[in-house]
Structure formats: C-alpha cells, structure tokens
Amino acid sequence: MEPLALDLNVVSPAILAEIPDEAVEHGEVFTRRWVVEMILDLVDYRSDRDLAAMRLVEPACGAGAFLEAVARRVSESCRKHERPVLDAVAAVTAFDLLPRNVEKARALVRRVLVHEGWSDDHALTIARAWVRRGDYLLEGRAKKSVDFVVGNPPYIRLEDVPESRTNLYRALCPTMVGRADIYIGFFEAGLRSLRDGGRLGFICADRWMRNQYGRELRRLVTSEYALDACITMHDVDAFEEQVAAYPAVTVLRRGRQRSAIVADTTRDFGETAAGEVMTWIGQASDETTRGVSYEAARLPHWFSGDDLWPTGSPARLAVLEDLAKRFTALGDSASGVRVGIGIATGADKVFITKERDAVEKERLLPLAMVRDTTTGYLEWSGHYLVNPWNDQGNLVDLDDFPKLRSYLARNAAALRGRYVAKKNPDKWYKTIDKVERGLVDRPKLLFPDMKLISHPVLDEGGHYPHHNLYFVTSEVWDLEVLGGLLLSKVAEAFVDAYAVKMRGKTLRFQAQYLRRIPVPLPEAIRPDHARRLADAFVKRDVKMATAAALEVYGVAEWPE
C-alpha cells in the first residue's frame, strides 16, 4: 500500500516553513480507554477486518490514547489474516504538533507491538511510520483515500491561534466561519478525506450542532455525509481530566443517510453501559433501549440542511419532531407572534440611571431589567433608559434638550471611546441599538436570557426591555394564555433541545431558540384550555401549565 497522499496544493512548503511552532498546550484532553474502544467499534474498526489493507488517520494523537487501541487491533488483525506487521506500515497516520507527544505516542505504539510479539525492529519501524509531527489541518488533507478518521480533536478557539495560521485554516476549511472552534476544521478535513463508505468517529464538544458557527459544517454533513450515531455524554467522566467540554461521540459516514443511532447518557455512564449500548446496536433493533445511565433509539432519519440539530432523549426528540410538524413555530409569521431582544446600549453605566431628573423627563424610558423578573412578576427596580432617539428613529438634536446635552457631555470621554462612536464620530452619543417606537407601551412577555427553566414574565406595558431580556409580543394572542404555553415543560423542552447549555445546565432563552417553539393558532384553543393556561401562568404553576399544554398539543404523556 502506498503511503497516505497529502494535499499541499493550497499551502506551499515555503508558507508552511514560515509558521512558527507555538510553545503552548494545544487543547489537549486525553480520552479514557473505554471511550476509545467504543468509538473504534462504532466506526467498525475491528480486528476481524483486514486492517493492514485499510487507512486510519488520527488528526491529533496526543500521547497515544487512540493509538494504543489501534496498534492492538492492527496486531490482532495481522495475526488473523496471516500478514507480517510490516504490511501495516502505511495503515495508520497520526499527527501531533508537540514533539514530546510524538515521542510518547511512538514509544507507546512500539511497546504495544513488542508486547504483542512482534520484533522490536519492526515495532520501531511501524511506530516511526505511523506517528509524525505536523499540523493535520495544513499537512494531512488526503482526498477520498481514508477509511477511518478517529480521535479527540483539540479544543481551541480560533482567536487563540496565531493570525497567520488562522488565515490558512479558514482558507483550507470553509466551514470555519464566525467564532468557530478549531475542531470545526478537524471535522471538515476528516470528512473530506473519507473514501465512499468511510467513517469519522470523534469525541468532541457538540456545540457545533446547535450554534451559528456550526452552520456550514452542518450543511456539509447533511449534503454529502450521513450521521450514523450521536451519543451525548455531557456529564460522563470520559476524559482523564475534568473538563467542561460538553462532549458527544459522533460518527459520520461518507454516503447516503440511513437510520441514526441517538443516545443520551447520565454521569454514571461507563464501560459496562457502553458495552450494553454496543450490543443493542449490533442487534439492529428498532426498539428503544434503556439502562440505568442511558437511553438509546434508532431514528429512521436525521435532520437536513444547516438548521440547528436538537438534542435530548430519543423519545423526547420523536415528540418534538411530531409537534414541529403539526403546529406553527413562534418564528413563523403565521403564529401571530413576534420575538425580539431588548436594547444594547454599549455603555450601560451612562445610558442606564435611577435618577429621575438626570435628563428631561421625555428622554427617560422605564427600563425592565433581568432582576425585575426574578419572582415571576415584573417588579420594576426603578431603572431608566436615557433615550437619545426620537420617534422617527433618528438621534435627537442635543440643542433641543439642554439637560440631556449636559449629561452626555459629562460622560463624553466614555462614550467617544466606544467602537460604535469611533465608527460614527458625529453620532458619538448613540446606543448600539435604536429604541423601537411603541415597544414601551406594548404588552409583552419577557424572558431572561439565562435560566434553568422557562420563565416568561408579563409586562402589561410601560417598560422597555434591557438586552438581557428577550420579548414576545402579539396582536392576536391573549398573552396570559400564550404565557401558560411558554411556561410549560413542552415549550421549555424545545429550548433545551436546541440551546447550547451553559455551566450547571443553564439554558439560553434566546430569540433563535424561542422562535422554534410550536404553538397552535389562538382560535384553535378551546376556551376551557385557554382558561387553564392563563390561570397556570398567573399562578406560576408549571405543572398545571404543562398538563393543559399537553392536552392542547394532543400529547398523551410527556417523555422525560
């Protein structure tokens, strides 16, 4: 077999030579052995196959957590297929940036093969051939020639990478958009290297499935590849060190989408439970399986396009998918609902005040803050927004408002130093967002951005929301009835399924997630259901709201 072909058409050796090696840790998180074994099983890298005739790539091998298991399986495969181990000299290619990791990984491969009974000379030859120092994103971009890509890609934000290297990464990996983590590039490069039927198996943060910087990767996956398995392991002790990585084991394949294995786990998920899940997968059962620490199901299909991918128990995903098909999402104009976000000022210390005579009365708007919603009822804390905008959406003439002019002049240094002011020097006293005409007086439901549970709070009118509050308005809904639906566990489940989780499982009730919540048309809700929803909302009774919502949605039982 020929050595792994590298694609250096875009990056010349001269450019590569100019990139310095950073003397830093490169997002290293070492994977536990049972997790490695599970991933290799999921991609079907098994010793009963002729592994010496196949190609496996590990993009960031670290000290060799994956290579140890790979070497053992290759050795077993060579024995079973009566091959000398040197036949596998080109069967594996592993990269790492750090010289010490390269040496550790080579030493580990050598030890494993010697322990398996191969000569030290042959083991050394294999170890040196398999493990190389290099940047996979720049040097390892094989084209449709790899059978397996496995590993635990590094966790590094692009802003923490030298600019020269970042520019190359973005040029080579178009899916690395926005504030992407570097692992996005590892997914893309790995996927593009797969031959037909080849599989990629990573344990990696799953945030790309549910945020904006992952949209191009999601588009790539659903256009040319298939998701074979996604095992969510947010609380599992999957690494040698404690990290807040929100990981999932994801297996992707070059080929058409078939059914998809989806599993959700608890912190008690470990080697024994992983073995149970693998046994169930091998049985090709369509029945959901449950254990003490997991639930797994085989979904008939997966999601398409660059849209956000949900997470949750398989049973709940099935219910959410059904509701999304039968009802109208809040983000659809047919719902009669509008979702927005409060004002970002760019200088809260200046534009927010509790002094009622700081400026002219007509330049002050009562401002609703997150702290005002804590009890479930709007309890205004007395904050005002200093409003520099008129009803036409233009900045007011400061000569018309002497007190405002004086107030802003006292704070001119802070205001002029902002990016938004430097970009528009003549508009140095503008807020980042304009004040929306009429929003103060309009009734609205307010959602704190970060909350453990759904927490809509009614503002009957009279307050403008701060930027940490999202709002829902409607001309056709009774907001107490809608509030009851949005207070329920049904609505919360949609945010939980799509939102990126914060530490402590805090949810983000942002507009992009709120807009996904499906609702019936208000006229389709029976009067008795409407009364119960409104009553539950007023009483802040989540259990009552959920029971009424389930009847409205036609769901017999809510899956946990």
C-alpha positions as CSV (number, residue, x, y, z in Angstrom):
1,M,0.0,0.0,0.0
2,E,1.2,3.5,-0.9
3,P,1.8,6.0,1.9
4,L,-1.0,8.4,2.7
5,A,-1.2,11.0,-0.1
6,L,-1.1,14.6,1.2
7,D,-2.8,17.5,-0.5
8,L,-0.5,20.5,-0.4
9,N,-1.8,22.3,-3.5
10,V,-3.1,25.2,-1.5
11,V,-0.2,25.6,1.0
12,S,3.3,25.7,-0.3
13,P,6.3,24.3,1.7
14,A,7.6,27.9,1.9
15,I,4.5,29.1,3.6
16,L,4.5,26.1,6.0
17,A,8.1,26.9,6.9
18,E,7.1,30.4,7.9
19,I,4.6,29.3,10.5
20,P,6.1,29.2,14.0
21,D,5.5,26.3,16.4
22,E,3.7,27.6,19.5
23,A,5.2,26.6,22.8
24,V,1.7,26.2,24.3
25,E,-0.6,23.4,25.2
26,H,-2.9,22.7,22.2
27,G,-6.2,22.0,23.8
28,E,-5.1,18.6,24.9
29,V,-7.7,16.4,26.7
30,F,-6.9,12.7,26.9
31,T,-9.7,10.2,26.4
32,R,-10.4,7.2,28.6
33,R,-9.7,3.8,27.2
34,W,-13.3,2.5,27.2
35,V,-14.4,5.6,25.2
36,V,-11.7,4.9,22.7
37,E,-12.7,1.3,22.3
38,M,-16.4,2.3,21.9
39,I,-15.5,4.8,19.1
40,L,-13.4,2.2,17.3
41,D,-16.3,-0.3,17.5
42,L,-18.8,2.3,16.3
43,V,-16.7,3.1,13.1
44,D,-16.3,-0.7,12.6
45,Y,-12.5,-0.7,13.1
46,R,-12.4,-4.3,14.2
47,S,-9.6,-6.9,14.2
48,D,-11.6,-9.4,12.1
49,R,-11.2,-7.0,9.2
50,D,-8.0,-6.8,7.2
51,L,-6.9,-3.5,8.8
52,A,-3.4,-3.6,7.2
53,A,-5.2,-3.0,3.8
54,M,-7.1,0.0,5.2
55,R,-6.2,3.5,6.2
56,L,-6.9,5.2,9.5
57,V,-6.0,8.7,10.4
58,E,-5.8,10.3,13.8
59,P,-5.5,14.1,13.4
60,A,-4.3,14.9,16.9
61,C,-2.9,11.9,18.7
62,G,-1.6,13.4,21.9
63,A,0.3,10.8,23.9
64,G,-1.5,8.0,22.1
65,A,-4.8,7.1,23.8
66,F,-6.3,6.0,20.5
67,L,-3.1,4.7,19.0
68,E,-2.7,2.2,21.8
69,A,-6.0,0.5,21.0
70,V,-5.4,0.9,17.2
71,A,-2.0,-0.8,17.5
72,R,-3.5,-3.7,19.4
73,R,-6.3,-4.1,16.8
74,V,-3.9,-3.9,13.9
75,S,-1.7,-6.6,15.5
76,E,-4.7,-8.9,16.1
77,S,-5.8,-8.3,12.5
78,C,-2.4,-9.2,11.1
79,R,-2.4,-12.4,13.0
80,K,-5.9,-13.4,11.9
81,H,-5.1,-12.6,8.2
82,E,-1.6,-14.1,8.4
83,R,0.2,-10.9,7.5
84,P,3.5,-9.6,8.7
85,V,3.1,-6.5,10.8
86,L,5.1,-4.5,8.3
87,D,2.2,-4.9,5.9
88,A,0.5,-2.3,8.1
89,V,3.3,0.3,7.8
90,A,1.0,2.7,5.9
91,A,-2.2,1.6,7.5
92,V,-2.2,4.4,10.1
93,T,-1.2,8.1,10.1
94,A,-1.2,10.1,13.3
95,F,-0.4,13.8,13.7
96,D,0.6,15.9,16.6
97,L,2.1,19.4,16.9
98,L,4.1,18.8,20.0
99,P,7.4,16.9,19.8
100,R,7.0,15.3,23.2
101,N,3.7,13.9,22.2
102,V,5.1,12.5,19.0
103,E,7.8,10.7,21.0
104,K,5.4,9.4,23.7
105,A,3.0,8.1,21.0
106,R,5.8,6.4,19.1
107,A,7.1,4.8,22.3
108,L,3.6,3.6,23.2
109,V,3.0,2.0,19.7
110,R,6.4,0.3,19.9
111,R,5.6,-1.1,23.4
112,V,2.2,-2.4,22.4
113,L,3.6,-4.2,19.3
114,V,6.5,-5.7,21.1
115,H,4.1,-6.9,23.8
116,E,2.0,-8.4,21.0
117,G,5.0,-10.5,20.0
118,W,6.4,-8.6,17.1
119,S,10.2,-7.8,16.8
120,D,11.4,-4.6,18.3
121,D,12.9,-3.5,14.9
122,H,9.5,-4.0,13.2
123,A,7.7,-2.3,16.0
124,L,10.1,0.7,15.8
125,T,9.6,0.9,12.0
126,I,5.8,0.9,12.4
127,A,5.9,3.5,15.2
128,R,8.1,5.9,13.2
129,A,5.9,5.5,10.1
130,W,2.6,5.9,11.9
131,V,3.3,9.0,14.0
132,R,4.5,12.2,12.6
133,R,4.9,15.8,13.8
134,G,2.7,18.1,11.9
135,D,-0.4,20.2,11.7
136,Y,-3.2,18.0,10.3
137,L,-5.2,20.9,9.0
138,L,-2.2,22.0,6.9
139,E,-0.5,18.8,6.1
140,G,-2.9,15.9,6.3
141,R,-5.6,16.8,3.8
142,A,-5.9,13.5,1.9
143,K,-8.6,13.3,-0.8
144,K,-11.1,10.5,-0.5
145,S,-8.5,7.9,0.3
146,V,-9.1,7.2,4.0
147,D,-11.3,4.6,5.5
148,F,-11.4,5.8,9.1
149,V,-10.7,9.1,10.9
150,V,-10.9,8.9,14.7
151,G,-9.9,10.9,17.7
152,N,-10.4,13.7,20.1
153,P,-9.7,16.9,18.2
154,P,-8.2,19.9,20.1
155,Y,-10.4,22.4,21.9
156,I,-9.1,25.8,20.9
157,R,-10.9,29.0,19.9
158,L,-9.6,30.5,16.6
159,E,-8.8,33.8,18.3
160,D,-6.2,31.9,20.4
161,V,-4.4,30.7,17.3
162,P,-1.7,32.9,15.6
163,E,-3.3,35.1,12.9
164,S,-1.1,33.7,10.1
165,R,-2.2,30.2,10.9
166,T,-5.8,31.1,11.4
167,N,-6.0,32.6,7.9
168,L,-4.6,29.4,6.4
169,Y,-7.1,27.3,8.4
170,R,-10.0,29.4,7.1
171,A,-8.8,29.3,3.5
172,L,-8.5,25.5,3.7
173,C,-11.6,24.8,5.7
174,P,-14.5,27.0,4.5
175,T,-16.8,25.6,7.3
176,M,-14.7,27.5,9.9
177,V,-17.0,30.6,9.9
178,G,-17.5,33.2,12.6
179,R,-16.0,32.5,16.0
180,A,-15.5,28.8,15.3
181,D,-13.6,26.4,17.5
182,I,-10.7,24.8,15.7
183,Y,-12.3,21.4,15.9
184,I,-14.7,22.5,13.1
185,G,-11.7,22.3,10.8
186,F,-10.8,18.9,12.0
187,F,-14.3,17.6,11.2
188,E,-14.2,19.2,7.8
189,A,-10.8,17.9,6.8
190,G,-11.5,14.5,8.2
191,L,-14.8,14.2,6.3
192,R,-13.3,15.3,3.0
193,S,-10.6,12.7,3.3
194,L,-13.0,9.8,3.6
195,R,-13.5,7.4,0.7
196,D,-17.1,6.2,-0.1
197,G,-18.3,4.4,3.0
198,G,-15.5,5.7,5.2
199,R,-16.3,6.8,8.7
200,L,-15.3,9.5,11.1
201,G,-15.6,9.0,14.8
202,F,-14.8,11.9,17.2
203,I,-15.4,12.5,20.8
204,C,-15.8,16.3,20.8
205,A,-17.9,19.2,22.0
206,D,-21.3,19.1,20.4
207,R,-21.9,22.8,20.3
208,W,-21.5,23.0,16.6
209,M,-24.8,21.1,16.3
210,R,-26.6,23.9,18.0
211,N,-24.9,27.3,17.3
212,Q,-24.3,29.6,14.4
213,Y,-20.6,28.9,13.8
214,G,-21.5,25.3,13.1
215,R,-24.0,26.0,10.3
216,E,-21.6,25.4,7.4
217,L,-20.4,22.2,9.0
218,R,-24.0,21.0,9.4
219,R,-24.7,21.9,5.8
220,L,-21.6,19.9,4.7
221,V,-22.6,16.9,6.7
222,T,-26.2,16.7,5.5
223,S,-25.3,17.4,1.9
224,E,-22.6,14.7,1.4
225,Y,-22.4,12.6,4.5
226,A,-24.6,10.7,7.0
227,L,-24.9,10.7,10.7
228,D,-24.6,7.1,11.9
229,A,-24.5,7.8,15.7
230,C,-24.6,10.6,18.2
231,I,-24.1,9.6,21.9
232,T,-24.4,12.7,24.1
233,M,-22.0,12.4,27.1
234,H,-22.1,15.9,28.7
235,D,-21.8,14.6,32.3
236,V,-19.8,11.5,31.6
237,D,-16.3,11.0,33.0
238,A,-14.9,10.5,29.5
239,F,-11.5,12.1,29.9
240,E,-8.5,11.7,32.2
241,E,-9.0,15.3,33.4
242,Q,-12.2,17.1,34.5
243,V,-13.2,19.5,31.6
244,A,-16.3,21.4,30.8
245,A,-16.3,20.2,27.2
246,Y,-20.0,19.1,26.7
247,P,-18.8,16.2,24.6
248,A,-20.6,13.8,22.4
249,V,-19.4,10.8,20.4
250,T,-20.3,11.5,16.8
251,V,-19.9,9.0,14.0
252,L,-20.3,10.4,10.4
253,R,-20.0,8.4,7.1
254,R,-19.5,9.4,3.5
255,G,-22.7,8.1,1.9
256,R,-26.5,8.4,2.0
257,Q,-28.3,9.0,5.2
258,R,-29.9,5.9,6.7
259,S,-31.2,5.4,10.2
260,A,-29.3,7.2,13.0
261,I,-28.4,5.9,16.5
262,V,-29.2,8.6,19.1
263,A,-28.3,8.1,22.8
264,D,-28.5,10.3,25.9
265,T,-26.5,9.4,29.0
266,T,-26.1,10.4,32.6
267,R,-22.9,10.8,34.7
268,D,-23.0,7.1,35.6
269,F,-22.5,6.0,32.0
270,G,-19.3,4.0,31.8
271,E,-17.6,0.9,30.3
272,T,-20.3,-1.6,31.2
273,A,-23.2,0.6,29.9
274,A,-21.2,1.4,26.8
275,G,-20.9,-2.4,26.2
276,E,-24.7,-2.7,26.6
277,V,-25.3,0.0,24.0
278,M,-22.9,-1.6,21.6
279,T,-24.6,-5.0,22.0
280,W,-28.0,-3.3,21.3
281,I,-26.6,-1.6,18.2
282,G,-25.3,-4.9,16.9
283,Q,-28.8,-6.4,17.3
284,A,-30.1,-3.9,14.8
285,S,-33.3,-3.4,16.9
286,D,-35.7,-0.7,16.2
287,E,-36.9,-0.7,19.8
288,T,-35.7,2.0,22.2
289,T,-33.3,0.6,24.8
290,R,-32.8,1.9,28.3
291,G,-30.4,1.3,31.1
292,V,-29.8,2.9,34.5
293,S,-27.5,5.5,32.9
294,Y,-28.6,5.8,29.2
295,E,-31.5,5.7,26.7
296,A,-30.8,4.9,23.1
297,A,-33.0,4.7,20.0
298,R,-32.6,4.2,16.2
299,L,-34.3,7.2,14.5
300,P,-35.5,6.5,10.9
301,H,-33.7,9.6,9.6
302,W,-31.7,12.6,10.6
303,F,-32.1,16.4,10.2
304,S,-31.2,18.1,7.0
305,G,-29.6,21.4,5.9
306,D,-27.7,23.9,8.1
307,D,-30.5,24.2,10.6
308,L,-29.8,23.6,14.3
309,W,-29.8,20.0,15.4
310,P,-31.7,19.1,18.6
311,T,-30.6,17.0,21.5
312,G,-32.4,15.1,24.2
313,S,-33.7,11.7,24.9
314,P,-34.7,9.7,21.8
315,A,-38.4,9.6,23.0
316,R,-38.5,13.3,23.5
317,L,-36.9,14.0,20.2
318,A,-39.6,12.0,18.5
319,V,-42.3,14.0,20.3
320,L,-40.6,17.3,19.5
321,E,-40.4,16.4,15.8
322,D,-44.1,15.5,15.7
323,L,-45.1,18.8,17.3
324,A,-42.9,20.8,15.0
325,K,-44.7,19.1,12.0
326,R,-48.2,19.6,13.4
327,F,-48.0,23.2,14.7
328,T,-46.7,26.6,13.7
329,A,-43.4,27.8,15.2
330,L,-43.3,31.2,17.0
331,G,-40.8,32.4,14.4
332,D,-43.3,31.9,11.6
333,S,-45.4,35.0,10.8
334,A,-48.5,32.8,10.7
335,S,-48.2,32.3,14.5
336,G,-49.1,36.0,15.0
337,V,-46.1,36.4,17.4
338,R,-43.0,38.5,17.2
339,V,-39.8,37.6,19.2
340,G,-37.2,40.2,19.8
341,I,-34.4,41.3,22.1
342,G,-34.1,44.3,24.4
343,I,-31.7,47.2,23.9
344,A,-27.9,47.0,23.9
345,T,-26.5,50.4,24.8
346,G,-22.8,49.9,24.6
347,A,-22.4,52.0,27.7
348,D,-24.9,50.9,30.4
349,K,-23.2,53.0,33.1
350,V,-24.1,56.1,31.1
351,F,-27.4,55.1,29.5
352,I,-29.0,53.5,32.5
353,T,-29.8,55.5,35.5
354,K,-32.1,55.6,38.5
355,E,-32.1,59.4,38.7
356,R,-35.4,60.7,37.5
357,D,-34.2,64.2,36.9
358,A,-30.9,63.2,35.3
359,V,-32.2,64.4,31.9
360,E,-35.5,65.7,30.5
361,K,-38.5,63.6,31.5
362,E,-39.3,62.7,27.9
363,R,-35.8,61.4,27.4
364,L,-36.3,58.7,30.1
365,L,-37.9,55.3,29.5
366,P,-38.6,52.9,32.4
367,L,-36.3,50.0,31.8
368,A,-37.1,46.4,32.6
369,M,-34.0,44.5,33.9
370,V,-33.5,40.8,34.5
371,R,-33.5,41.3,38.2
372,D,-37.1,42.7,37.9
373,T,-38.4,39.4,36.7
374,T,-37.0,37.1,39.4
375,T,-40.3,36.4,41.2
376,G,-42.2,35.6,38.0
377,Y,-43.9,39.0,38.1
378,L,-42.5,42.3,36.8
379,E,-41.3,44.3,39.8
380,W,-39.7,47.3,38.4
381,S,-36.4,48.3,40.2
382,G,-36.6,52.0,39.2
383,H,-34.1,51.9,36.3
384,Y,-34.4,54.2,33.4
385,L,-33.0,54.2,29.9
386,V,-31.5,57.6,28.8
387,N,-33.1,57.7,25.3
388,P,-31.2,59.6,22.6
389,W,-33.6,58.6,19.8
390,N,-36.8,60.3,18.6
391,D,-39.9,58.5,17.3
392,Q,-38.6,58.6,13.7
393,G,-35.5,56.5,14.7
394,N,-33.1,59.4,14.5
395,L,-30.8,60.8,17.1
396,V,-32.3,63.8,18.8
397,D,-30.7,67.3,18.4
398,L,-28.9,67.9,21.7
399,D,-29.6,71.6,21.5
400,D,-33.3,70.8,22.0
401,F,-32.5,69.0,25.3
402,P,-30.1,71.0,27.5
403,K,-30.2,68.6,30.4
404,L,-29.5,65.6,28.1
405,R,-26.7,67.6,26.4
406,S,-25.1,68.4,29.7
407,Y,-25.5,64.8,31.0
408,L,-23.9,63.3,27.9
409,A,-21.2,65.9,27.8
410,R,-20.1,64.8,31.4
411,N,-19.8,61.3,30.0
412,A,-18.4,62.2,26.6
413,A,-15.0,60.6,27.2
414,A,-16.6,57.2,27.9
415,L,-19.0,57.5,25.0
416,R,-16.5,58.7,22.4
417,G,-14.1,55.9,23.3
418,R,-16.5,53.2,22.1
419,Y,-16.1,51.4,18.8
420,V,-19.6,52.5,17.7
421,A,-18.7,56.1,18.3
422,K,-15.3,56.0,16.6
423,K,-17.0,54.5,13.6
424,N,-19.6,57.3,13.6
425,P,-17.9,60.3,15.3
426,D,-20.9,62.6,14.6
427,K,-23.2,60.1,16.3
428,W,-21.0,59.7,19.4
429,Y,-23.9,59.6,21.8
430,K,-25.9,56.8,20.0
431,T,-26.7,53.5,21.7
432,I,-25.8,50.3,19.8
433,D,-29.5,49.5,19.2
434,K,-32.1,52.0,18.3
435,V,-35.2,52.4,20.6
436,E,-38.2,50.8,18.9
437,R,-41.1,53.1,18.7
438,G,-44.1,51.9,20.7
439,L,-42.5,49.0,22.3
440,V,-42.7,50.6,25.8
441,D,-46.4,50.7,25.8
442,R,-47.0,47.3,24.1
443,P,-47.8,44.3,26.4
444,K,-45.1,41.7,26.1
445,L,-43.8,38.5,27.7
446,L,-40.2,38.9,28.9
447,F,-37.7,36.0,29.0
448,P,-34.4,36.3,30.9
449,D,-31.6,35.2,28.7
450,M,-30.2,32.6,31.1
451,K,-32.4,30.5,33.3
452,L,-32.7,26.8,34.4
453,I,-36.4,26.7,33.5
454,S,-38.7,28.6,31.2
455,H,-39.6,31.8,32.9
456,P,-41.9,34.1,30.9
457,V,-42.9,37.2,32.8
458,L,-45.7,39.6,31.7
459,D,-45.1,43.3,31.2
460,E,-48.6,44.7,30.7
461,G,-46.9,47.8,29.1
462,G,-44.9,50.7,30.3
463,H,-41.3,49.3,30.2
464,Y,-38.6,48.9,27.7
465,P,-36.6,45.6,27.9
466,H,-32.8,45.6,28.6
467,H,-30.6,43.5,26.3
468,N,-30.5,40.5,28.7
469,L,-34.2,40.1,28.2
470,Y,-36.0,38.7,25.1
471,F,-39.6,39.7,24.5
472,V,-42.6,38.2,22.8
473,T,-45.4,40.4,21.5
474,S,-48.6,39.6,19.7
475,E,-51.7,41.4,18.3
476,V,-53.8,38.1,18.2
477,W,-52.8,36.2,21.4
478,D,-54.0,36.7,24.9
479,L,-50.5,36.9,26.4
480,E,-51.6,35.1,29.6
481,V,-52.7,32.1,27.5
482,L,-49.6,32.2,25.5
483,G,-47.6,32.7,28.7
484,G,-49.1,29.5,30.0
485,L,-48.0,27.6,26.9
486,L,-44.5,29.1,27.2
487,L,-44.3,28.4,30.9
488,S,-44.9,24.7,30.3
489,K,-42.3,21.9,30.1
490,V,-43.3,21.4,26.5
491,A,-42.0,24.9,25.5
492,E,-39.0,24.5,27.7
493,A,-38.1,21.2,26.0
494,F,-37.7,22.9,22.7
495,V,-35.3,25.4,24.1
496,D,-33.5,22.6,26.0
497,A,-33.3,20.6,22.7
498,Y,-31.7,23.3,20.6
499,A,-29.9,25.7,23.0
500,V,-26.2,25.5,23.9
501,K,-26.1,24.6,27.5
502,M,-24.1,26.7,29.9
503,R,-22.4,25.5,33.1
504,G,-24.8,23.9,35.5
505,K,-27.3,23.1,32.7
506,T,-28.4,26.7,32.5
507,L,-30.5,27.3,29.3
508,R,-30.2,30.2,26.9
509,F,-33.7,31.6,26.1
510,Q,-32.5,33.5,23.1
511,A,-34.7,34.5,20.1
512,Q,-33.3,31.8,17.8
513,Y,-34.5,29.1,20.3
514,L,-37.8,30.7,21.3
515,R,-38.8,31.0,17.7
516,R,-38.6,27.2,17.4
517,I,-41.4,26.6,19.9
518,P,-44.5,25.4,18.1
519,V,-47.9,26.8,19.1
520,P,-51.4,26.3,17.8
521,L,-53.4,29.1,16.3
522,P,-55.1,31.0,19.2
523,E,-58.5,30.4,17.8
524,A,-57.9,26.7,17.8
525,I,-57.5,26.6,21.6
526,R,-60.7,25.5,23.4
527,P,-62.0,28.1,25.9
528,D,-61.5,25.7,28.9
529,H,-57.9,25.1,27.8
530,A,-57.3,28.8,27.4
531,R,-58.6,29.5,30.9
532,R,-56.4,26.8,32.4
533,L,-53.3,28.1,30.7
534,A,-54.0,31.6,31.7
535,D,-54.7,30.5,35.3
536,A,-51.5,28.5,35.4
537,F,-49.5,31.4,34.1
538,V,-50.9,33.8,36.7
539,K,-50.3,31.3,39.5
540,R,-46.8,30.4,38.1
541,D,-47.9,26.7,38.2
542,V,-45.6,24.9,35.8
543,K,-47.3,21.5,36.5
544,M,-50.8,22.9,35.7
545,A,-49.4,24.7,32.6
546,T,-47.8,21.5,31.3
547,A,-50.9,19.4,31.8
548,A,-53.0,22.0,29.9
549,A,-50.4,22.3,27.2
550,L,-50.2,18.5,26.6
551,E,-54.0,18.5,26.1
552,V,-53.7,21.4,23.6
553,Y,-50.9,19.7,21.7
554,G,-52.6,16.3,21.8
555,V,-49.8,14.5,23.6
556,A,-50.9,11.8,26.0
557,E,-47.7,11.5,28.0
558,W,-44.7,13.7,28.2
559,P,-41.4,11.8,27.9
560,E,-38.7,12.7,30.4
